[in-house]
């Protein structure tokens, strides 16, 4: 392609036109930096490159696709394609999150330090004297903060941009009247923030309204907001007035989280549990819609003029994830066996990251023998505890621990650390920007509406074609039960009976003070058919689980009645790795022991169930034939009907189409095949015959005779004989009939003709005769003879169907015609 790159110097002095064209072409795309053309001296320089590799560093051959070392010497390897294997660069900034264009976003960067409390944080113990403040509202209070950029009802996501809404960011907080003004200044227009309105109803009392998930009117659980202008040694009361769940862990001792900026900078103290007089109760204000519930608590701030944050749980934002992945990309050791890629882009255009973690294999056979493990988190954006478990898993699997190296040697880990980045960014609790719960749409075919889920399922489908997927885990959070537990799927195979319960039982033994096997459930409900665990299970992954981590804490062992910290959740990620090793240990002792223990536990559960009904069961007989779904109760997960259905932008179109369909007149369904049309015709004919027989029960059955005569009548063009259509007789060339000119044919008269029989057949009824032609006529198109008149009967009713059938049976060549 480049003659000048040959080792021998060519004698010509003129430049090659093709060479000049290719040089211009490559220079346009940035492959070469130097003169615009290559004269003979340029050819000589390039020819010298073949002799001296050091000349590759010449500016003439400078290429953006070649890798350079620290000494600026070229390394003859092509650079990996951009935005395929590597997203992060130590020189460039992080990818800024994209927001819907309706959302206002402040320019401040919110960052929190990680901190583990030195002492356990115990649950709040209710005294029974907690107040239930009556909701006052903005009619009697003062609005001190209110978002005016919340999408209206019926809106849906259209576009996004970095920084959200264009224009000047308004100051939503009230303006302080002076240093003595102690009004709190609220803010939530930052990443993962959620607070829609704050109303001051007392000197130190505030009523708070949470924003629902964008483009929905549901899901108010996650809160995360900032307050400024605090006063210490003063008791403040906060009341959230529009929560939707009737049950909550706040009713059994869970405390909100608080973060003090001054404590973090001065004492290196981060998030901690705070709150007294905590009460969860039903809102007395009835607006005729769904019932609302309130959460109230009191708190004292540690400093004057401090900046504090309140949150439902430890926040973990999209920016936090990108910072963590950047540290992996900049680590020369971890980046060798952890490759971040873009699984897809979300609706707003944010990257959904996919990490492939495994040690390089020595042979292709060794690589193909590896089994796969798939882990994901944050499909529900408000369940940040899933991200902290994922963080602990990644910290361990990327470490130099011998167990971690062994796991990387024998497995390929596919990790999706944040499935719903859009929801995390805008502060949703459960939905994506489509206004739907992604964990109910794993069966979707709407790739453009649910890209994160569609590409995840497609990735696992391709992975199953390459290798066995040993384990699928989706990390979630739970708002009504303490401890950590999981949901699985009962195996329908007798070969793998109870095998899906071995992994959670092992996990409960490795983390006895955090994980509760008794809280696990393996029943597959119809309303959960669209969840990740059920869809992956039906695709062939036996060990398919949803790991639920509480927002509260533990009721087990040494951690009884204490809140979970970030370190507790990260430790569970390590225990998941440890349990995978136990589960796949070549020595099956642990596996066999767990399987036997499961059988004993199941026997006890069956005996308990039957005892409650006052029945006895022989557990030594065929107790294993009892369906496991009959023993377990339904899961206590969220109601899928709240977030199921079409995405918000398609829902409006569907409603319009439904209204148009209601206005249209219902059309009769058209029969598609000839067989269906024939069957319908026969059915209608029989109904008419039956009705006619009921109306005229005493009519005559043919009281006339047909005289024998060799006359011919022209067959009418449209024959309406039902027998001819139903029994499909062959059309005879000779058609005999006749009638008087003045004779009426209402109703039509049917004549019976036997073409070849020369004898006259006498009817069973006296006086009835049939006339037959002595020979077949060759001129069937002629009309009747003018001098021949037919002798028609007085009673002009056709014979019943029964009589016609009998005649047709006797004379196989009988033809029946009906004249209009």
JOQUI-V128814 format. One record per residue. N is the residue number from 1. RES is the residue in three letters. PSI is psi as a letter, one per 20 degrees, with the letter a starting at -180 (NA if undefined). Layout:
N|RES|PSI  N|RES|PSI
//
This chain:
1|UNK|h  2|UNK|n  3|UNK|h  4|UNK|i  5|UNK|j  6|UNK|q  7|UNK|h  8|UNK|p  9|UNK|p  10|UNK|q  11|UNK|i  12|UNK|q  13|UNK|i  14|UNK|q  15|UNK|q  16|UNK|p  17|UNK|h  18|UNK|h  19|UNK|g  20|UNK|g  21|UNK|g  22|UNK|h  23|UNK|g  24|UNK|g  25|UNK|g  26|UNK|h  27|UNK|h  28|UNK|h  29|UNK|j  30|UNK|j  31|UNK|h  32|UNK|q  33|UNK|o  34|UNK|b  35|UNK|q  36|UNK|i  37|UNK|r  38|UNK|n  39|UNK|a  40|UNK|h  41|UNK|h  42|UNK|h  43|UNK|g  44|UNK|h  45|UNK|g  46|UNK|h  47|UNK|h  48|UNK|i  49|UNK|h  50|UNK|h  51|UNK|h  52|UNK|o  53|UNK|h  54|UNK|h  55|UNK|i  56|UNK|h  57|UNK|j  58|UNK|q  59|UNK|h  60|UNK|h  61|UNK|k  62|UNK|p  63|UNK|q  64|UNK|i  65|UNK|i  66|UNK|q  67|UNK|p  68|UNK|q  69|UNK|a  70|UNK|h  71|UNK|j  72|UNK|k  73|UNK|q  74|UNK|q  75|UNK|o  76|UNK|m  77|UNK|q  78|UNK|q  79|UNK|q  80|UNK|q  81|UNK|q  82|UNK|q  83|UNK|k  84|UNK|g  85|UNK|h  86|UNK|p  87|UNK|h  88|UNK|q  89|UNK|p  90|UNK|i  91|UNK|h  92|UNK|r  93|UNK|r  94|UNK|q  95|UNK|o  96|UNK|p  97|UNK|q  98|UNK|p  99|UNK|q  100|UNK|q  101|UNK|i  102|UNK|i  103|UNK|p  104|UNK|p  105|UNK|p  106|UNK|q  107|UNK|i  108|UNK|q  109|UNK|p  110|UNK|p  111|UNK|p  112|UNK|q  113|UNK|q  114|UNK|p  115|UNK|p  116|UNK|p  117|UNK|p  118|UNK|h  119|UNK|q  120|UNK|q  121|UNK|o  122|UNK|q  123|UNK|q  124|UNK|p  125|UNK|o  126|UNK|q  127|UNK|i  128|UNK|i  129|UNK|j  130|UNK|p  131|UNK|q  132|UNK|n  133|UNK|p  134|UNK|p  135|UNK|p  136|UNK|g  137|UNK|r  138|UNK|i  139|UNK|h  140|UNK|i  141|UNK|a  142|UNK|p  143|UNK|o  144|UNK|i  145|UNK|p  146|UNK|p  147|UNK|p  148|UNK|j  149|UNK|k  150|UNK|p  151|UNK|q  152|UNK|r  153|UNK|p  154|UNK|i  155|UNK|r  156|UNK|r  157|UNK|p  158|UNK|g  159|UNK|r  160|UNK|r  161|UNK|q  162|UNK|p  163|UNK|i  164|UNK|c  165|UNK|p  166|UNK|q  167|UNK|a  168|UNK|p  169|UNK|p  170|UNK|q  171|UNK|o  172|UNK|h  173|UNK|q  174|UNK|q  175|UNK|p  176|UNK|q  177|UNK|i  178|UNK|r  179|UNK|h  180|UNK|i  181|UNK|o  182|UNK|k  183|UNK|p  184|UNK|q  185|UNK|o  186|UNK|q  187|UNK|p  188|UNK|j  189|UNK|l  190|UNK|r  191|UNK|p  192|UNK|j  193|UNK|q  194|UNK|o  195|UNK|p  196|UNK|h  197|UNK|q  198|UNK|p  199|UNK|p  200|UNK|o  201|UNK|j  202|UNK|r  203|UNK|h  204|UNK|k  205|UNK|p  206|UNK|p  207|UNK|p  208|UNK|p  209|UNK|p  210|UNK|q  211|UNK|p  212|UNK|r  213|UNK|p  214|UNK|p  215|UNK|k  216|UNK|r  217|UNK|k  218|UNK|r  219|UNK|m  220|UNK|n  221|UNK|g  222|UNK|p  223|UNK|q  224|UNK|o  225|UNK|r  226|UNK|q  227|UNK|q  228|UNK|r  229|UNK|l  230|UNK|r  231|UNK|p  232|UNK|r  233|UNK|k  234|UNK|p  235|UNK|o  236|UNK|q  237|UNK|p  238|UNK|p  239|UNK|o  240|UNK|p  241|UNK|i  242|UNK|l  243|UNK|q  244|UNK|h  245|UNK|p  246|UNK|h  247|UNK|q  248|UNK|q  249|UNK|i  250|UNK|h  251|UNK|i  252|UNK|k  253|UNK|i  254|UNK|q  255|UNK|q  256|UNK|r  257|UNK|q  258|UNK|q  259|UNK|p  260|UNK|p  261|UNK|h  262|UNK|h  263|UNK|h  264|UNK|g  265|UNK|h  266|UNK|g  267|UNK|j  268|UNK|l  269|UNK|p  270|UNK|c  271|UNK|p  272|UNK|q  273|UNK|p  274|UNK|q  275|UNK|p  276|UNK|r  277|UNK|l  278|UNK|p  279|UNK|p  280|UNK|o  281|UNK|r  282|UNK|p  283|UNK|p  284|UNK|h  285|UNK|o  286|UNK|o  287|UNK|j  288|UNK|i  289|UNK|b  290|UNK|q  291|UNK|q  292|UNK|q  293|UNK|q  294|UNK|q  295|UNK|p  296|UNK|q  297|UNK|q  298|UNK|q  299|UNK|q  300|UNK|p  301|UNK|q  302|UNK|i  303|UNK|q  304|UNK|q  305|UNK|l  306|UNK|r  307|UNK|o  308|UNK|q  309|UNK|q  310|UNK|q  311|UNK|q  312|UNK|h  313|UNK|r  314|UNK|o  315|UNK|q  316|UNK|o  317|UNK|r  318|UNK|h  319|UNK|h  320|UNK|g  321|UNK|g  322|UNK|h  323|UNK|h  324|UNK|g  325|UNK|h  326|UNK|h  327|UNK|h  328|UNK|g  329|UNK|h  330|UNK|i  331|UNK|o  332|UNK|h  333|UNK|g  334|UNK|h  335|UNK|i  336|UNK|h  337|UNK|j  338|UNK|o  339|UNK|o  340|UNK|p  341|UNK|r  342|UNK|o  343|UNK|g  344|UNK|a  345|UNK|q  346|UNK|a  347|UNK|h  348|UNK|i  349|UNK|j  350|UNK|q  351|UNK|p  352|UNK|o  353|UNK|q  354|UNK|p  355|UNK|p  356|UNK|o  357|UNK|o  358|UNK|q  359|UNK|q  360|UNK|p  361|UNK|q  362|UNK|h  363|UNK|q  364|UNK|h  365|UNK|h  366|UNK|h  367|UNK|g  368|UNK|h  369|UNK|i  370|UNK|p  371|UNK|r  372|UNK|q  373|UNK|p  374|UNK|p  375|UNK|q  376|UNK|r  377|UNK|r  378|UNK|k  379|UNK|h  380|UNK|o  381|UNK|h  382|UNK|i  383|UNK|m  384|UNK|i  385|UNK|h  386|UNK|h  387|UNK|h  388|UNK|h  389|UNK|g  390|UNK|h  391|UNK|g  392|UNK|h  393|UNK|g  394|UNK|h  395|UNK|h  396|UNK|g  397|UNK|h  398|UNK|j  399|UNK|r  400|UNK|j  401|UNK|q  402|UNK|h  403|UNK|h  404|UNK|g  405|UNK|h  406|UNK|g  407|UNK|g  408|UNK|h  409|UNK|h  410|UNK|i  411|UNK|q  412|UNK|o  413|UNK|p  414|UNK|o  415|UNK|p  416|UNK|n  417|UNK|h  418|UNK|o  419|UNK|h  420|UNK|m  421|UNK|h  422|UNK|g  423|UNK|h  424|UNK|g  425|UNK|g  426|UNK|i  427|UNK|k  428|UNK|r  429|UNK|h  430|UNK|h  431|UNK|r  432|UNK|a  433|UNK|i  434|UNK|i  435|UNK|k  436|UNK|q  437|UNK|o  438|UNK|h  439|UNK|j  440|UNK|j  441|UNK|k  442|UNK|i  443|UNK|j  444|UNK|q  445|UNK|j  446|UNK|n  447|UNK|h  448|UNK|h  449|UNK|h  450|UNK|m  451|UNK|h  452|UNK|g  453|UNK|g  454|UNK|g  455|UNK|h  456|UNK|g  457|UNK|g  458|UNK|h  459|UNK|g  460|UNK|h  461|UNK|g  462|UNK|h  463|UNK|h  464|UNK|h  465|UNK|h  466|UNK|h  467|UNK|r  468|UNK|p  469|UNK|o  470|UNK|h  471|UNK|p  472|UNK|p  473|UNK|p  474|UNK|o  475|UNK|p  476|UNK|r  477|UNK|q  478|UNK|p  479|UNK|j  480|UNK|i  481|UNK|q  482|UNK|r  483|UNK|a  484|UNK|p  485|UNK|a  486|UNK|r  487|UNK|p  488|UNK|a  489|UNK|p  490|UNK|p  491|UNK|p  492|UNK|i  493|UNK|p  494|UNK|h  495|UNK|h  496|UNK|k  497|UNK|p  498|UNK|i  499|UNK|h  500|UNK|i  501|UNK|i  502|UNK|g  503|UNK|g  504|UNK|h  505|UNK|g  506|UNK|h  507|UNK|h  508|UNK|h  509|UNK|h  510|UNK|h  511|UNK|m  512|UNK|h  513|UNK|j  514|UNK|g  515|UNK|p  516|UNK|o  517|UNK|h  518|UNK|h  519|UNK|i  520|UNK|q  521|UNK|q  522|UNK|j  523|UNK|p  524|UNK|o  525|UNK|q  526|UNK|h  527|UNK|i  528|UNK|j  529|UNK|h  530|UNK|j  531|UNK|r  532|UNK|g  533|UNK|h  534|UNK|g  535|UNK|g  536|UNK|h  537|UNK|g  538|UNK|i  539|UNK|i  540|UNK|j  541|UNK|o  542|UNK|g  543|UNK|m  544|UNK|o  545|UNK|q  546|UNK|o  547|UNK|o  548|UNK|p  549|UNK|p  550|UNK|q  551|UNK|i  552|UNK|d  553|UNK|b  554|UNK|q  555|UNK|k  556|UNK|q  557|UNK|c  558|UNK|i  559|UNK|k  560|UNK|p  561|UNK|k  562|UNK|q  563|UNK|q  564|UNK|p  565|UNK|r  566|UNK|h  567|UNK|h  568|UNK|g  569|UNK|h  570|UNK|h  571|UNK|h  572|UNK|h  573|UNK|h  574|UNK|g  575|UNK|h  576|UNK|g  577|UNK|g  578|UNK|h  579|UNK|h  580|UNK|g  581|UNK|g  582|UNK|h  583|UNK|h  584|UNK|j  585|UNK|p  586|UNK|h  587|UNK|o  588|UNK|k  589|UNK|g  590|UNK|g  591|UNK|g  592|UNK|g  593|UNK|g  594|UNK|h  595|UNK|g  596|UNK|h  597|UNK|h  598|UNK|g  599|UNK|g  600|UNK|g  601|UNK|h  602|UNK|h  603|UNK|g  604|UNK|h  605|UNK|g  606|UNK|g  607|UNK|h  608|UNK|g  609|UNK|g  610|UNK|h  611|UNK|h  612|UNK|h  613|UNK|j  614|UNK|k  615|UNK|q  616|UNK|q  617|UNK|p  618|UNK|o  619|UNK|i  620|UNK|i  621|UNK|d  622|UNK|l  623|UNK|h  624|UNK|i  625|UNK|i  626|UNK|p  627|UNK|p  628|UNK|h  629|UNK|h  630|UNK|i  631|UNK|g  632|UNK|q  633|UNK|r  634|UNK|q  635|UNK|q  636|UNK|k  637|UNK|a  638|UNK|q  639|UNK|o  640|UNK|h  641|UNK|i  642|UNK|h  643|UNK|j  644|UNK|r  645|UNK|a  646|UNK|q  647|UNK|r  648|UNK|g  649|UNK|h  650|UNK|h  651|UNK|g  652|UNK|g  653|UNK|g  654|UNK|h  655|UNK|g  656|UNK|g  657|UNK|h  658|UNK|h  659|UNK|h  660|UNK|h  661|UNK|h  662|UNK|h  663|UNK|h  664|UNK|q  665|UNK|p  666|UNK|p  667|UNK|q  668|UNK|p  669|UNK|p  670|UNK|p  671|UNK|p  672|UNK|h  673|UNK|r  674|UNK|h  675|UNK|g  676|UNK|h  677|UNK|g  678|UNK|g  679|UNK|g  680|UNK|h  681|UNK|g  682|UNK|h  683|UNK|g  684|UNK|h  685|UNK|g  686|UNK|h  687|UNK|h  688|UNK|g  689|UNK|g  690|UNK|g  691|UNK|h  692|UNK|h  693|UNK|h  694|UNK|h  695|UNK|h  696|UNK|m  697|UNK|h  698|UNK|k  699|UNK|r  700|UNK|q  701|UNK|k  702|UNK|n  703|UNK|l  704|UNK|r  705|UNK|q  706|UNK|p  707|UNK|q  708|UNK|p  709|UNK|q  710|UNK|l  711|UNK|q  712|UNK|q  713|UNK|q  714|UNK|p  715|UNK|p  716|UNK|q  717|UNK|h  718|UNK|o  719|UNK|p  720|UNK|k  721|UNK|p  722|UNK|h  723|UNK|h  724|UNK|h  725|UNK|h  726|UNK|g  727|UNK|i  728|UNK|l  729|UNK|q  730|UNK|q  731|UNK|p  732|UNK|q  733|UNK|h  734|UNK|p  735|UNK|o  736|UNK|p  737|UNK|r  738|UNK|q  739|UNK|q  740|UNK|q  741|UNK|h  742|UNK|j  743|UNK|p  744|UNK|q  745|UNK|l  746|UNK|o  747|UNK|r  748|UNK|q  749|UNK|p  750|UNK|p  751|UNK|q  752|UNK|p  753|UNK|p  754|UNK|o  755|UNK|h  756|UNK|i  757|UNK|p  758|UNK|i  759|UNK|q  760|UNK|p  761|UNK|p  762|UNK|p  763|UNK|q  764|UNK|h  765|UNK|p  766|UNK|q  767|UNK|i  768|UNK|p  769|UNK|q  770|UNK|p  771|UNK|p  772|UNK|q  773|UNK|p  774|UNK|h  775|UNK|r  776|UNK|p  777|UNK|q  778|UNK|i  779|UNK|n  780|UNK|i  781|UNK|i  782|UNK|q  783|UNK|a  784|UNK|q  785|UNK|q  786|UNK|h  787|UNK|j  788|UNK|p  789|UNK|p  790|UNK|q  791|UNK|n  792|UNK|q  793|UNK|q  794|UNK|h  795|UNK|o  796|UNK|l  797|UNK|p  798|UNK|q  799|UNK|q  800|UNK|r  801|UNK|h  802|UNK|g  803|UNK|h  804|UNK|h  805|UNK|h  806|UNK|g  807|UNK|g  808|UNK|h  809|UNK|h  810|UNK|h  811|UNK|o  812|UNK|h  813|UNK|j  814|UNK|p  815|UNK|q  816|UNK|p  817|UNK|q  818|UNK|p  819|UNK|q  820|UNK|NA
//
